[in-house]
Amino acid sequence: GKAAYDASNDPRPPGTWILYDEVLEANGADAEDFELLPGIGPGIARRLVDERIARVGFCSLDEVAAAAGIGTRWDAIAPFVSVQPARRCSSSSRE
């Protein structure tokens, strides 16, 4: 698969990656990054960050969608988001 997008090494201005068919890596994004997505405002962006912290990282796009809590509106956003599964996700044991 494609490596996680790393904004810290991107010389382009913040937010412009979305114009270049880049995707936002949900486990590395901050609230400001999430707000760049179509239809995501400060409230949902904050909730995504809070949920990620509570879960100790997202495992899948489905988890991000559930955290966003916006139902079918997520379908328009999904193509712009990827998930590099958090470290806890590879564990086969269930806590």
N, C-alpha and C positions, 0 to 999 in steps of 0.2 A: 504493500500500500504506500501511499504518499506520506512523506514525513510530516509531522505536525508543523503547522505554520508558526514561525517564531517572529513576532513583531519586533522584538528587541534588536534583531539584526537587519531590519528593513529600513533602507534609506528614505523610502517614500514617506510623505506626511501621514500622520495617524489617520486611519479611516480610508485611505485611498486604495488599500488592498482590495476592497470590495469591488472597485472599478476594474480590477485586473483579473477577475474570475478567481480570486483567492477565496479560501474558506477560513472561517474563524474557528480556532481550536478551542472547544468549550472548557477544557480544563486549564487552559492558559490565559483565558480572556479575563479582563476586569470589567467592572460595570460599564465604564465608558466604551469599551469595545463592543459589548452586547448592545448598547444603544445605537450603534452604527447599523445594526441589522434592521431590515424593513419591518415596521410595525412594533418595534420594541422601544418602549419608553423607559424613563428612569425607574419606575416602580418595578416593572418586570425584570429589568436588568439587575436591580438590587436583589430581587427574589432569586434569580438564577445564581448569583454569587453566594447568597446565604444558603441556598439549597446545596450547592457544591461543597461548601464548608461543612455543612451538617452531614453530608454523605461521605465526606473525605474523598471527593472527586466523583465524577460521573463515569459510568461504565459503558454507556451506550447513548446513541442519539435519542432513543426512546425515553431514557431517564431525563435528558435535557428537555425534551418536549413536555414531559409530565411536570417538571419543575417550572417551566414557563407558564403552564396552566392556561393556555389560550386556545385549546381545542384545535379545530381544523385550520385556524389562522396560522398555525405552526407550519402547515404544508408549504406555504410560500417562503418561509424562512429556512426550512430544512436544507435546501441545496447550498446555503451559505455557511453551514456549520459542520464541523467534523469533531470526532471525539477520539483522542488518544487515550485509551482506557487507563483509568487511575491504577496505581500500584495494587490497591486492595482487590481489584477486579480479577486478577490472574489467579487469585487464591481459590482452590477448588473446595476448601473446607468452608463450611457455613458457620459463621459465629452466632 
